Amino acid sequence: MIINRLREYREIHDIKQKDIAKVLKVHYSTVSGWENGNDTMPLRRIIAFANHYKLSLDYLFGIISNCFLFSSDKMAPTHFPYVGE
């Protein structure tokens, strides 16, 4: 689920694997390996990705369907729709 959400978010926002690699301080082939299922994305990288793009771990883990959870001024959750809502 995490990798599907990472790829989905990346493609929707036209973010390249090399851009994510730069943010996470890994080689772009590492990001490709995660997306292709050849490697497991470490939790610290998942958290770094979520923090950088202001995404909820709940979204990345497939618990909720809305990825835009933070308001720009308070960094507070704005809406938590559950999958199936």
FENQUI-V453887 format. One record per helix or strand of 2 or more residues. SS is the DSSP state (@ for helix, = for strand). FROM is the first residue (numbers start at 1). TO is the last residue. If there is no record, write none. Layout:
ss->[SS & SS]
from->[FROM & FROM]
to->[TO & TO]
//
This chain:
ss->[@ & @ & @ & @ & @]
from->[2 & 17 & 28 & 43 & 57]
to->[12 & 24 & 36 & 53 & 60]
//
